[in-house]
């Protein structure tokens, strides 16, 4: 029996009077009642769609819910387009496919929170593939996004950091402090963070603890022990993972994302205790990152957070992926290396001064987003138009061009 036949037969048994969680519980029961060979066919069908991502050079896949129109969509070099060779699927059919991937405890979390982040791994034609998945409700049905986690870690040297920035992120040179990698969703933050972790893994005799939601790249131990703790699977939260890590004799603690006040304050406290900490933020610039960290905390805590952040912050790398002239994408980054002037600006709430400090701090390893965009224009990697489109300060970008 082929996948469409299995899906059509099962979907016909779903009551049209059910909605929301009750409907998904019904779908789950149908999937659980399928013979083993039929559920394997469903899982194999979606695994085949995922395996195509590597051959298509796709970073993401989307399907399910009303928004996809029954098609399978891939993001290739920054653009999302439907794959005419896949599908079409009804929304009930994609619900069935998705439930074939889940365990019961994952379903319970999905029903409660209407959203589920998880990691997913397959082996297809002898090759391993890993994905970061987000499953969520879309008008009573389920929609899925999966991001392909490439098995190859980008060489650290390809980030092209100034020696001063390198010293800030490598434990050999600096044993403590907080480094942030920031950017919007899909800007390559995880890839850059993995490159930094890999460099430390190759250079340092130590212990690296990675807390992720979910865990994406698996780092094999080289000169360091590397622990991977997935939120919801190995530990209950980023905060608990960070606190527990202090009792595990770590040299480096990686907090996948500083997404709430508790995690932010915990990250600052464990950094202040003498550890090297890396994390990410969804911000577009270095100064925005400082403001975001302080602004996320309760008003009565903000002065203390600002002081502590000024003491522990070492480096911020803010990045974007810009369409390049060869039809692919190029990494552009803003780099802040914290010196005494930057530290004073943070503590005195003068973050508006940080941009000019980066603009004038090239000799110390700093640069603005606009300066790096200009570098790529001069190297004939991106166009003037894209440089202006992706600049944080468009007026300054026009002046540089």
C-alpha positions as a printed Julia matrix, in Angstrom:
401×3 Matrix{Float64}:
   0.0    0.0    0.0
   1.45   3.39  -0.98
   1.5    6.47   1.22
  -1.42   8.28  -0.48
  -3.64   5.22  -0.1
  -2.79   4.89   3.6
  -3.38   8.62   4.19
  -6.69   8.69   2.3
  -8.04   5.65   4.16
  -7.05   7.03   7.57
  -8.24  10.59   6.85
 -11.69   9.29   5.9
 -12.11   8.11   9.51
 -11.58  11.57  11.05
 -14.85  13.06  12.31
 -15.59  16.44  10.78
 -17.32  17.48  14.0
 -14.03  17.59  15.92
 -11.74  20.61  16.17
  -8.6   21.79  17.94
  -6.93  19.43  20.38
  -9.78  16.89  20.2
  -9.28  16.57  16.46
  -5.54  16.04  16.87
  -6.12  13.45  19.59
  -8.36  11.57  17.15
  -5.62  11.75  14.48
  -3.06  10.46  16.97
  -5.27   7.48  17.87
  -5.65   6.62  14.18
  -1.88   6.71  13.67
  -1.3    4.56  16.76
  -3.83   1.98  15.47
  -2.12   1.59  12.08
  -0.22  -1.63  11.41
   3.51  -1.22  11.93
   4.32  -1.49   8.22
   1.82   1.29   7.38
   3.14   3.68  10.03
   6.64   2.97   8.7
   5.47   3.99   5.22
   4.19   7.32   6.59
   7.44   8.02   8.4
   9.45   7.04   5.33
   7.42   9.41   3.16
   8.22  12.45   5.28
  11.83  11.31   5.72
  12.14  11.28   1.93
  10.96  14.89   1.74
  13.52  15.84   4.39
  16.38  14.04   2.65
  15.74  16.1   -0.49
  16.77  19.24   1.4
  20.46  18.39   1.09
  20.27  17.88  -2.69
  18.17  21.03  -3.17
  20.5   23.16  -0.96
  17.42  23.99   1.12
  17.7   25.36   4.64
  14.03  24.85   5.61
  10.96  22.83   4.71
   7.34  23.85   5.46
   4.17  21.84   5.05
   0.75  21.39   6.6
  -1.97  23.78   7.69
  -3.94  26.0    5.36
  -1.02  28.34   4.7
   0.92  25.87   2.53
  -1.99  25.17   0.18
  -1.32  21.45   0.29
   2.17  21.84  -1.15
   5.63  21.19   0.25
   7.7   24.39   0.42
  11.5   24.67   0.57
  13.61  27.73   1.39
  16.53  27.74  -1.05
  19.13  30.52  -0.79
  16.71  32.64   1.21
  13.58  32.22  -0.95
  10.6   29.98  -0.16
   9.02  28.21  -3.09
   6.62  25.25  -3.43
   7.97  21.97  -4.77
   5.71  21.04  -7.66
   6.88  17.41  -7.54
   5.65  16.83  -3.98
   2.05  16.56  -2.82
  -0.58  17.8   -2.88
  -1.75  16.81   0.6
  -4.95  17.62   2.45
  -4.58  19.11   5.93
  -5.82  15.88   7.53
  -3.17  13.96   5.58
  -0.33  16.17   6.8
  -1.7   15.89  10.36
  -1.39  12.11  10.03
   2.17  12.4    8.69
   3.23  14.64  11.57
   1.77  12.39  14.27
   3.73   9.48  12.83
   6.9   11.33  13.95
   5.84  11.96  17.56
   6.01  10.1   20.84
   3.15  10.32  23.32
   4.95  12.72  25.67
   5.62  15.06  22.73
   1.93  14.99  21.81
   0.95  15.87  25.38
   3.29  18.88  25.29
   1.88  19.91  21.89
  -1.72  19.73  23.13
  -0.89  21.82  26.2
   1.28  24.49  24.58
  -0.03  24.39  20.97
   3.61  24.29  19.88
   6.44  21.78  20.04
  10.16  22.29  19.39
  12.12  19.09  18.89
  15.15  17.67  17.14
  14.78  14.94  14.54
  17.37  12.64  13.01
  17.14  10.2   10.11
  19.41   7.98   8.08
  18.6    8.01   4.36
  20.5    5.94   1.81
  23.3    5.44   4.3
  23.69   9.13   5.16
  22.73  10.76   8.51
  20.62  13.93   8.58
  19.58  16.13  11.5
  16.81  18.71  11.71
  15.47  21.3   14.12
  11.68  21.1   14.06
   8.84  23.37  15.13
   5.31  21.91  15.04
   2.39  24.23  15.75
  -1.37  24.68  15.4
  -2.79  26.5   12.37
  -6.6   26.82  12.56
  -7.15  23.4   14.2
  -4.63  21.64  11.97
  -0.86  21.23  12.35
   1.88  23.02  10.47
   5.53  22.02  10.48
   8.8   23.82   9.84
  12.05  21.87   9.86
  15.49  23.39   9.5
  18.26  21.26   8.06
  21.28  21.09  10.34
  24.27  20.5    8.09
  26.67  17.81   9.25
  29.63  19.96   8.23
  30.64  22.7   10.67
  31.83  25.91   9.0
  35.58  26.35   9.61
  36.15  28.98  12.3
  38.58  30.9   10.08
  35.77  31.45   7.53
  34.03  33.8    9.99
  36.99  36.14   9.4
  37.24  37.64  12.88
  39.94  40.12  13.89
  42.59  38.62  16.26
  41.16  40.64  19.18
  37.71  39.13  18.59
  39.27  35.68  18.28
  40.91  36.12  21.68
  37.54  37.07  23.18
  35.87  33.81  22.07
  38.64  31.23  22.57
  39.18  29.88  26.09
  42.94  29.62  25.56
  43.18  33.43  25.59
  40.27  34.42  27.84
  38.96  32.07  30.53
  35.71  33.86  31.31
  33.14  36.32  30.03
  29.97  36.41  27.94
  29.93  36.31  24.13
  26.68  36.78  22.19
  25.86  35.81  18.62
  22.79  37.74  17.48
  20.59  38.15  14.44
  17.08  37.54  13.17
  15.72  34.03  12.59
  17.59  32.36   9.73
  20.64  34.6    9.93
  23.07  31.76  10.65
  23.53  32.34  14.39
  23.63  28.63  15.18
  26.22  27.97  12.45
  28.52  30.69  13.8
  28.08  29.48  17.38
  28.87  25.91  16.26
  32.06  27.16  14.58
  33.15  28.85  17.81
  32.34  25.72  19.87
  34.25  23.57  17.38
  37.3   25.84  17.55
  37.37  25.59  21.34
  36.81  21.84  21.11
  39.92  21.55  18.92
  42.12  23.89  20.97
  41.15  23.46  24.62
  41.58  20.62  27.12
  38.32  21.18  28.95
  34.59  20.53  29.34
  31.89  22.16  27.19
  28.22  21.96  28.23
  25.67  22.84  25.52
  22.04  23.54  26.53
  19.76  23.78  23.48
  16.1   23.9   22.53
  16.45  21.7   20.61
  20.01  20.42  20.22
  21.06  20.83  16.6
  24.68  19.98  15.77
  26.27  17.11  17.7
  29.9   17.92  18.52
  32.15  14.89  18.85
  34.67  15.17  21.71
  38.14  16.15  20.49
  40.32  17.87  23.08
  37.25  18.66  25.18
  34.41  16.68  26.72
  31.22  17.95  25.06
  27.83  17.44  26.74
  24.54  18.05  24.9
  21.45  18.74  27.04
  18.17  19.32  25.24
  15.49  21.39  26.97
  12.39  19.27  27.54
  14.35  16.06  27.02
  17.43  16.16  29.27
  16.66  19.26  31.34
  13.5   21.25  32.06
  14.67  24.77  31.09
  17.64  26.87  30.0
  17.84  28.29  33.52
  17.93  24.88  35.21
  20.45  23.58  32.68
  22.76  26.54  33.34
  22.51  26.2   37.13
  23.06  22.44  36.97
  26.06  22.94  34.68
  27.89  24.76  37.49
  28.02  21.44  39.39
  29.4   19.57  36.36
  32.89  21.15  36.35
  32.48  23.06  33.04
  34.93  25.38  31.34
  32.42  26.64  28.74
  28.64  26.81  29.06
  26.57  27.35  25.91
  23.02  28.59  26.49
  21.15  28.19  23.21
  19.08  31.35  23.62
  18.6   34.06  26.26
  14.86  34.26  25.76
  13.46  35.33  29.14
  14.49  37.4   32.21
  15.28  34.32  34.33
  17.67  32.91  31.73
  19.3   36.31  31.17
  19.95  36.89  34.89
  21.17  33.31  35.34
  23.56  33.67  32.36
  25.02  36.86  33.86
  25.38  35.24  37.28
  27.2   32.13  36.03
  29.47  34.31  33.88
  30.17  36.48  36.92
  31.19  33.33  38.8
  34.17  32.97  36.46
  32.91  30.83  33.56
  33.01  31.39  29.81
  29.46  31.59  28.46
  28.1   31.77  24.92
  24.5   32.48  23.93
  22.28  33.95  21.2
  19.71  36.72  20.95
  17.18  37.71  18.29
  18.49  41.25  17.75
  19.84  43.05  14.69
  22.76  44.99  16.16
  25.18  45.09  19.08
  23.59  48.11  20.76
  20.12  46.56  20.33
  21.44  43.46  22.09
  22.52  45.45  25.15
  19.18  47.3   25.26
  17.25  44.04  24.82
  19.03  42.28  27.68
  18.43  45.18  30.06
  14.88  45.82  28.83
  13.81  42.19  29.28
  14.5   42.39  33.02
  12.16  43.89  35.64
  12.65  47.67  36.14
  13.95  47.21  39.67
  16.65  44.84  38.35
  17.78  46.88  35.34
  20.52  48.96  36.98
  22.05  45.85  38.53
  21.81  43.97  35.2
  23.42  46.88  33.36
  26.34  46.93  35.83
  26.83  43.18  35.66
  26.55  43.09  31.87
  29.21  45.8   31.61
  31.51  43.68  33.78
  31.09  40.31  32.03
  30.38  41.07  28.36
  33.35  40.33  26.08
  32.07  40.31  22.51
  28.9   40.59  20.4
  28.72  39.28  16.84
  25.53  40.46  15.08
  25.01  38.96  11.66
  22.82  38.68   8.58
  22.78  36.55   5.42
  22.63  38.77   2.34
  21.76  37.64  -1.23
  25.03  37.52  -3.16
  25.81  38.15  -6.81
  26.37  34.42  -7.42
  22.75  33.65  -6.45
  23.62  32.35  -3.0
  24.01  34.23   0.31
  26.95  35.94   1.98
  27.56  36.35   5.72
  27.79  39.97   6.89
  28.51  40.79  10.51
  28.86  43.57  13.05
  31.45  42.98  15.77
  31.68  44.66  19.16
  34.75  43.91  21.28
  34.17  45.28  24.78
  36.85  47.68  26.0
  36.82  50.21  28.83
  34.9   52.79  26.76
  32.2   50.3   25.74
  31.98  49.05  29.32
  31.37  52.59  30.6
  28.72  53.21  27.91
  26.85  50.07  28.99
  27.0   50.86  32.69
  26.0   54.51  32.2
  23.12  53.63  29.86
  24.76  55.41  26.93
  24.26  52.63  24.38
  23.71  55.2   21.61
  27.49  55.82  21.73
  28.34  52.17  20.93
  27.74  52.49  17.18
  30.37  55.23  16.8
  32.79  53.24  18.97
  32.45  50.29  16.58
  32.79  52.57  13.57
  36.07  53.94  14.91
  37.3   50.7   16.49
  38.64  48.79  13.47
  42.13  48.56  14.96
  40.65  46.87  18.04
  38.68  44.32  16.01
  35.36  46.15  15.75
  33.21  47.1   12.78
  29.64  48.16  12.08
  27.22  46.25   9.87
  27.53  49.02   7.29
  31.33  48.75   7.15
  31.13  45.0    6.56
  28.48  45.46   3.87
  30.82  47.97   2.17
  33.62  45.37   2.35
  31.44  42.85   0.51
  30.43  45.43  -2.11
  34.09  46.27  -2.73
  34.86  42.56  -3.05
  32.08  42.29  -5.67
  30.19  39.74  -3.6
  26.96  41.73  -3.1
  25.28  44.63  -4.9
  24.92  48.23  -3.7
  21.16  47.71  -3.61
  21.38  44.72  -1.26
  23.87  46.57   0.95
  21.35  49.39   1.44
  18.44  46.94   1.91
  20.23  45.06   4.7
  21.92  48.03   6.43
  20.8   48.93   9.94
  21.73  52.58   9.3
  20.75  53.25   5.68
  21.93  56.86   5.67
  25.41  55.82   6.84
  25.38  53.02   4.27
  24.67  55.46   1.45
  27.51  57.69   2.67
  29.95  54.76   2.69
  28.95  53.77  -0.85
